[in-house]
């Protein structure tokens, strides 16, 4: 049986018209809803500046941000009491948070008197599920030091539970040899 090329083309065209188009991709979740329901956010810095005052009152600005600057993690500890934990590098600092129309704001006071304010905006970075974030640190040693860092945060899983502490070793006979 010989099929005419025109007939074959028409058959393929009819078949294409009868196949329904694939459904459109579901819209991404509302960023504000995702942000307000997140229990943990993992954040990374992409740029920033560090500044400090001189004893004469001048300001020195040291861009760019060191690419090895560690990020931070925000844990919502108690949503009802607005308590959070700000994890940065080698320290965990209790914090408080507020949610406003422009985002999630977390404020922590360090034991040395320094302060941190982190704002996570309910806006995705491009087509990703990363939220835009800015973190300001106000520290003081001899002279005030300030940093302004910009980056991205995403909702993260809770950290794995800590390993149980090892059982204390028993002394054989309280120092007596058996």
Secondary structure, 3 states (H helix, E strand, C coil): CCCCHHHHHHHHHHHHHHCCCCCCCCCCCCHHHHHHHCCEEEEEEEEEEEEEECCCCCEEECCCCCCCCCCEEEEEEECCCCEEEEEECCEEEEEEEEEECCEEEEEEECCCCCEEEEEEEEEECCCCCCEEEEEEEEEECCCEEEEEEEEEEEECCCCCCCCCCCCCCCCCCCCCCC
